[in-house]
Amino acid sequence: MADETQPGVPAPHKMPLPHPPAGHDRPVPPAEPNPSRWGRVDEEGNVYVRTAEGERTVGVWQAGGPEEGLLHYARRFDDLRTEVELLATRLSSGAGDPKQALQSATQLRSGLSEAAVVGDLTALGTRLDRIVEQAEGALANAKHEREEARSAAIERKQALAEEAEQIAAESTQWKAAGDRLRAILDEWKTVKGVDRKTDDELWKRFSKAREAFNRRRGSHFAELDKQRAAAKARKEELIAEAESLVDSSDWGPTAGRYKDLMAEWKAAGRAPKETDDALWQRFRSAQDKFFARRSAVYSERDAEFATNATRKEELLAEAEKLDPAANLDAAKTHLRRLQEQWDEIGKVPRERIRELDGRLKAVADRVHDVEQSRWRRTDPEVQARVDQFRERVHQFESQAEKARAAGDERRAKKADEQAAQWREWMEAAERAVADR
């Protein structure tokens, strides 16, 4: 492998480039025969470049001697320098786009701190600074030229608009005036460079003048009547569909379709003035009838749900009085009856569901907890463990009495200690049973 670029150290870019003004700066000198002035290769093959900020690693060379490695990275620097010079030449000759040149020079300059090359990076950076300055100046000049062209274009379109307004107000030579308006329109399309807002304002003036002229000839009204006749036919179709949906009980989809019909109504445009208001009243009446029916059904349903909520609150008041600790079986029976009645009542308002169901669940959980506690207290395994501990206490107490009667105080004391330990365990087990 000829060389390796270390991770994080990019190779030089290749990009289309554009030159500072003649005499403005000196070219970057070509790569020197002895690149050791700008870099070095250490014993492990790491290649370094010297910069104003100090040394930094640019790559690894393992294919030959240090001199070859430095020469390889010096050639890379020469390629980069050539790229910069090409950029400068194109910019100075006018062949390059200043905006592209500025972008390219900026990218090259920002990449110098990581470029995998060996050479005079300081001089190259200075060269790029001047190219950036020149490109910015060229952009400023181009902007000035665009502003001048814009002013000329505005003046020309203003003159065309004024001529069209004069024709619209005064001319009765219909063919000649019509031909001239068409010629103005053709020329208008060739005038470029006006900003959007100004162009729109001038176009409105010109367009208004043309429309005024056309109205005077009568053609505009003929076209307008045609459009209004089509709008009337379309609106009558929409009315027919709206009236066919009045008795629908498919509330959601039908309401959505009425919304679509309204959008289509607006898109249809205006019908002739003498019929448009009447058509709208028919269309609106059909909508009103459907939505009135839907509102009545929803109101009835909401009233039913509210009544159901009241009935469930009554059941909850009864359920929350249950005392499973006093009579578990009676509480369970009563709760099952209340739950059956609960299911029979049916739906409640959506915003009350969580509250009401949560209260009933709390009652059910309380009954369940008491039932579990009773079961644990009567668990034969737990009670057997308590009896086993009690038996062991009796055994050690008996041993202590016998040892003491025989005069063996040491054995008696040991048996008392064992009896005390088992008694402690027995009492803990009894408390556990009682707590359950």
N, C-alpha and C positions, 0 to 999 in steps of 0.2 A: 504494500500500500504506500503511495507516494507521500501522503500526509494525512493527518486526521485533525479535524476541527473539534476542539474540546466542547463538551456540552455547554450550551449557553453562549457560545461564541459564534455568531452567524457569519456566513461567507458574504462577500460584497454583493450588493444588488446589481441587477442589469435593468436599466429603465431608459426610455426615450428622453433625451435631454436637450435643452437649449442653452451669454458672454457679456462681459462688462464692456463699457465704452472703451474705445481705443485710447490707450495711454492712461487708463484709470487705475490699473494695477499691473503687477508683473505676473507672468505665467508661473505656475508651480514648476520648479526645476524637475527634469527627468530623474528616474531612479539612478542612484550613484553606483559606480562599479563596486564600491565597498559598502554594502548595506549594514556592516557592523556599527556604523555611526548611529543607526536608528534602532538597532535591536541586537539580540543575542539568542543563542541556543544553549541551554544548560546540559549537564551530563546525562540527564534522563530524557533528553529530547524535547523538553518544553521550550516553545518559541515565545520570546518576549519582544514587545515594542516599547521604545522609550518615548514618553510624551511629556508635556509640560507638567502634568500631574504626577509623573513617575512611571515606573514600569507596569505593564499589565500583560497577562498571557493572551496569546492570539491563536495558539494551536500546538500541535505535537508533530515532530519530524522524526521518522524512523527509517527512512529509505536511503540515507546516505550521511555524509558528513555535515557538520554544523554550517559550513559555508554554503553547501547546496540548499540546506533548509532556509537560510536567510535569503538566498537568491530567489528561491521559490516564492517566499512571502513578499520580497521586494517587487517581483513581477506582478504579483497581485496588486500591490500598491500602484504600480505603473498603469495597470488596467483601470484602476479606479481613477487615477489622475487623468488618463485619456478620456474617460467618460465625462469628467468634470470639464475638460477643455472642449469636448464636443458640445456639451451643453452651453458653454459660454459662446462658442462660435455661432451656433444656431441662433442664440438669442440676439447677438450683435448684428447678424446678417438679416434679421427680420424673418427668417424662415421658421423660427420656433414660436410657439404660442406662449406669450408671457405668463399666462396663468398656469400652464403645464410646466413651464420652466421653473416658476416659483415653487410649485408643489414638489418637483423633482429635486431641486436644490435643497429645499427644506428637509426632505427625506434623507438625502445623502448626508447633509450636515448632522442630522440627529443620529445617523448610523455610524459616524466616525468613532464614537466612544466605544463601539463594540466591533469595529471592522477587523477582520482577520488578515491584516496586512502589516508590512514593516516599511516605514518611510516617514517623510516629514509631514505628519498629520497636522501640525500647527499651521504650516503654510497652506495645506490643502483646505483647512477649515477657514482660513482668511480668504482664500479664493472663493469659497462657497458663500461667505458672508457678502462679498461684493456682488456675486451673481444674484443673490437674493435681493440686494439693494437695487440692482439694475432692473430686475424683473418687476419689483414693486413700482419703480418709476415708469416702466413701460405700461403697466396696468393702469396707472394714474393717467398717462397720456391717452390710452385707449378709452378710458372713461370720459375724458374731456371731449374726445372726438365723437363719442356716442351722444353726448349731451348736445353738441352742435348739430349733429344730424337729426336728433329728436326735435330741436327747435325749428329746423327747416321743414321737417315733416309736418309739425303742428301748424305752421304757417300755411303750408300748401292745403292741408285738409280744412283749415278755417276758410280759405278762399273758395274751395269747392263747396263747402256747406252754405256759404253766403250766396253763391251763384244759384244753388239749388233752391234756396229760400226765395230768391227773386223770381225764378221761373214759376214756383208754386203760387206765388202771390199775384203775378201779373200776366203770364203768358196765356194766350188763347190759341196759339199755333200748336195744336195737339200733337201732330206727328213729329214736327221738328223739336218741340219741347221734350217729347218722350224720348226721341233719339239722343238728345243732349243729356238727359238724365241718365240714360244707360251708359253713355260715354263717361260721364262723371263717375258712375259706379265702377266702371272698368279701371279708370285711373286711380280711384280710391283704393282699390285692392292692391295696387302696385306701390303705394306709399307706405313704407315700413318704418319702424323705430319709435312710434308714439307709445307712451305708457298707457296701460290698460284703462285707467280711470279717465284720462283725457280723451282717449280714443272712443270710449263708450259715450262720453258727453257729446263729442262732435258727431259720432254716428247717429245719435238720437236726433240731433238737429237735421242732419241730411235725410235720415229715414222719415222723420216727421214731414219734411218738405215733399218728399216723394209721395207719401200717403195722402197729403193734402191735394196734390195735383191729381192723383188717381181718383180721389173722391169726387173732384170736380168733373171728371170724365164719366163718373157713374159706375165704373167697373168694380170699385171697392164694395158698393152696396149690393151688387149682384152676388159677389162672392160671399159677403156676410150673410145674405139671405139663405144662400145654399148651406152654409155651415149651421145656421140656426134651425133650418128644416131637419138636418141630420141629428142635431141635438134633441129636437122634439121627439123624433122617432125613437131614439135610444132611451130617452126618459120614460116614454110610454112602455117600453119593454121592462124597464126597472120597476115601474109601478105595478105592472101585471105580476111580476114575481113577488114583490113586497106584499101585495094583497093576497096572494096564494099562501103565504106563510102566517097569516093572522091567527089561524086556529091551531097552529102547531103547539104541541106540549113537550117537544124536544128542546127544552129551554136553552141549554148551553149552545149547541150547534146553531140553533135558529138565531139566537142573539148575535153570534159571530157572523152569520150570513148577513144580517141586517147591517152590521158594521161595514162589511165589504160592499154592500149595495150603496151605502152612503158615500164611500170613496169613489165608486164608479159614477154615482150621480154627479159629484163635483167634477170628475174628469170629463163628463159628457159635454160640458159647456152650457151656455145659455140658449134656450129656445126663444122663438119670437116673443117679444115683450108681452103681447096680449094673452099669451097662453102659459108663460113660464111660471107665474105665481100660482095659477090654478093647478098645474102639474105638481108643483111642490106641495100644495095642500093635500092632494090625494096621497102622495108618497109619505108625507109626514103622518097623516091620519092612520095609515096601515101600520106604521111603526108604533104609534101611540097605543093602538088597540092591543097589539101583541104584548108590549111591555106592561100595560095595565093589567092584563090577565096574569102575566108572570108575577107581578108584584102582589096581586091578590093571593095567588097560590103560596108564594113565599111567606106572606104575612100569616096565612092560616097555619102553615107548617111551623112557623116560629112560635105562634101562640100555643100549638100543641106541644112543642118541645118545652116551652116554659112551664106548661101545666105538668108535664112529666117530671121536670126538675123539682117542682114543689112537692109532688107525691114522693119522690125519692128522698127529699129532705125530711119528710114525715117519717119514712122508714128508718132513716139514719138516727133521728131523735130517739126512736124506739130501740134501735140496735145499740146505740151508745150507752143506754142505761143497763145493758146486760152485765151481770157480775159472775163471770165464770168461776172465780175463786170460791164463791159461796155455793154454787150449784152448777157444776160443769155440764152434766148431761142435759139439764134444762136449757142452759145457755146454747149448747150446740143445736138442740132441736129448734129452739126459737130462731137462731141465726139461719138455719137451712130454710125455714119458712120465709124469712125476710128476703133471702137471696132469690128464692123462686119468684116472689112478688116483684122484686127488683127487675128481673129479666123480663117479666110480663109487661112492665110499664113501658119499656122501649126507650127511644133516643131522647137526649136532652140537647140544649144548645152546645155547640162545639166548645165554647170557652168555659163551660161548666163541667165537662167530662172528667178532666184530671182531678179537679177538686172533689167531686162527689164520689168517684170510684176510689180515690185515695182514702176518704173517710171510712168507706165500707171495708176496705182492705185492712185498715188499722184495727177495726173491731175483730175481723177474722183472725188477724195476727195475735191479738190479745187472747182470744179463745184458744188458739193453737198453742201459745206459750204455756198457758195453764195446763193444757192437756199433756204437753211434753214434760212439764215439771212433775205432774202426778205420776207419769209412767216411770220417771227416773227414781222417784221415792219408793216405788213398789218393785223396783228391779230386784229379783231374787239374788242375783250375783253380788250386788252391792250390799244387801243385808247379810248375806252369808259371810262376806269379808268382815263386817262389823262383829258378827258372832265369833268368828275365828280369832279376832284380836282379843275379845273379851275372855275367851277360853284360855289363851296364852297368859293373860294377866292373872287369872285364877291359879294356873299351874305354878307360876313363879312365886306368887304370894304363899301358896302351900309349901313350896320348897323352903322359903325363908322361915316359916313357922317351925318346920321340922328341924332345920339347922340350928335355930335359936334354942329349941328345946334340948338339943343334943349338946349345947354349949359351943357350937362352931359359929362364932360371930362373923368370921371372915366369909364363910359360905352364905350366911344369912344376909350380909350386906350386899354381896354380889347378886343374890336372888332378888333383893329389894330393888336394886338398880335396874335389873332386867324387867321386873314387873312395872317399874315406873316408865320405862321406854315403851313397852307394849301398851300401857294405859294411855300414853300420849298419842300413839297411833290410833288407838280405839276411839278416843275422843274426837280426833280430827275426822275420822270416817263418819262418826255419828253426826258431826256438824255438817259434813258434806251432804248427808242424806236429808237432814233437816232443812238445809238451804234449798234443796231441790223441791 
